[in-house]
């Protein structure tokens, strides 16, 4: 019985050795030197395979607004300032939750103060919004504008992701046709061919009813697999204030105050710029706009915009950083003189306050959404609004990239 058992064991071990030997060699197992006279049986060393955990990255949504800022576009520019957070929140509601980056190309015409001004894609929507607040309507007046240059910059001078699965979209917003008589300038058919090749969809939004604009805007959308839609000169955006706006805006400002930035001099300076952008938009934005921003910031997709980079409370409480490993001079100035126990207590207290504020804002935002849905339904003709048209375009196009939007537009 024992002899049979030993024989069976040896036979199994020999078969396993023969079977796995090529695999062991590919793993870099070291084969001991064999004596030329005595050839002992060598038990191979099997190197274990270590499987790294798979990190599921979020899908990417990249949106660039190409906005005519000439004199006739004052109403639409104001609508963009008021509604950018609603548009971001609409996209943030997609499943799976995406990482959202937004950019801007403002354009006028030759002979104006500028032809284009480019704000590159960024997940720091606060800084982009602070720049948008500086734009005013001026210039133009001769009919056509330099739309070709604006589209060229949007396609070629924006740092689009190389991820083939990213949803990348341009919204061209204007009321005048492109100049097609400028020598040496690439024209939109060629520009949009490049956009399509790179997977960038271009939707065109015509403001007003200028007849010369319509065929060009429609052709642009067709060439880039986008949508064309027309709105009133002022944008036809839903503009309704709610009883919840003031409280959400106030709580959102308190949430901003929970941020603590750490790191080297460059990191802290970046944090200071983030704070400055927040202060700018808080000073210049309407209460309704600040409420929309607050709602976005407490969404899963809005956390990056809220916190920015090198935010200490989030870094420590998430476990990414050990507070004891941070040099004293890398800490926020307000914490450098504290004892370690006091530092940890401050982090815990701030984290608790932040979570409470998040919950309060989220609850008020749900009530705000319900109020707005009721008001919009009562007003009727919701599908004519800029909000709904952008939502409908994004819903259809994002689904091709595996993103599902079912909640409807945010207002």
Secondary structure, DSSP 8 states (H G I E B T S, - for coil): -HHHHHHHHHHHHHHHHHHHHHHHHHTT-------SS----------------------EEEEEEEEE-SGGGHHHHHHHHHHHHHHHHHHHTSBS--EEEEEEEEE--TTSS-SEEEEEEES-HHHHHHHHTT-------SS-B-HHHHHHHHHHSS-----TT-EEEEEEEESS-B----TT---HHHHHHHHHHTTEEEEEEEES--HHHHHHHHHHHHHTT--EEEE-TT--------TTHHHHHHHHHHHHTT--B-SSHHHHHHHHHHHHHHHHHHHHS-HHHHHHHHHHHTSGGGHHHHH-SSBHHHHHHTTSS-GGGS-GGGS-GGGTTS-HHHHHHHHHHHHHHHHHHHHHHHHHHHHHHHHHHHHHHHH--GGGSHHHHHHHHHHHHHHTTT-B--S----
